[in-house]
């Protein structure tokens, strides 16, 4: 089963890494054949906060199609100026 992983920003990457580690352990124990494909978010989250009309860009994969069975997406949107 292919799962797309989008780490997000801020604490997203750390949370995502821990979540994937747990899923990998479950996969190994239950032989679920999980395969993770990580995609980076390449846009300024500050822009999304400052301008709510901004749309998230395409992640380069048609989510919601047969290509991926599931998506693991962490939070996006650190406060402007928070680094």
N, C-alpha and C positions, 0 to 999 in steps of 0.2 A: 504494500500500500504506500503510495507516494504522498508525502505531506510537505506542503510548502511552509517554510519557517521565515517569518518577518520579525526580526528582533526589536524593531522600534528604536527609540532613543532614550536618553536619560538612563534609568535603571533597567530599561528593556532588555539589553543584551545579557546582563547578569541573570535576570529572571528567566529569559529564554534558554540560556545555557543550562541552568538547573532543571528546567522543565524537560528539555530534550534528554538530559542525562537520566532522568526518571523514566521517560518513555523508552529509552534505549534498554534500560534494565528490565522493564516489563516485556519489551520485545524479545530480549534474550531468553527470559524465563518462559515465555509463552509461544515463542516462535511465530510471531505475527507477521514477519517480513515487512517491517516498517522501514521506509527509506525517506530520509529527510533531505530537502533541497532548500538551502538558505538563499534568500533574496534580500538585498540591501534596499533601504528606502533612501532614494537620492533626491531629496527635496528639502527645502528649509521649513522645518516645523514652525519656526517663528512666524513665517508668512501665513501659515494656516491659522495661527492664533490671532494675529493682527488683522487679517483679512479673511473673515469667514466664508467669503465667496470663492476663495481659492479651492480648487479641486485637487485631491491626491492624484499623482500621476499613475499611469499604468505600471504595474510591477513587472511587466514583460511576460506575463503568463495569464491565460484566461482562467481565473479562479471561477469555481462553480461549474466547470466542465469536467469531462472524464479524465483530463490530464492529471488532476490531483484529487485524491479522495477526501482530503481535509486540509485546513489551513490553521496554523498556529501563529497568531499575530499579537504582539505585545503592544503596550501603549506607545503612543506617539504624541508629542506636543509638550515640550518643556516650556517653561515660562520665558518670555522674551528677556534676554540679557542674563539668563541663568547659566550660560556657558554651553 
